[in-house]
Amino acid sequence: MSAMPTFKPTRRFSRRLFLANFVLSWGAVFFAMWIGDSMAAVVVPAMVAMLVGMYGFYTGVGHLDLRAITRADEGGR
């Protein structure tokens, strides 16, 4: 098991960007449900898929970033 890296990225900008997109996406879902069933039938599945994709992308990039830093601390193994 490898030790934690000496430098851990904060990812402040990407975290804020993710949270802004997350809030706006849920806002679009609730707005579509407020407008009516026909709009919600189109918007809700697309927004939920986008939310899942954004979260997966955010955590995936964070994992790759941390793995690259850990490997650099270990000497490139």
Secondary structure, 3 states (H helix, E strand, C coil): CCCCCCCCCCCHHHHHHHHHHHHHHHHHHHHHHHHCHHHHHHHHHHHHHHHHHHHHHHHHHHHHHHHHHHHHHHCCC
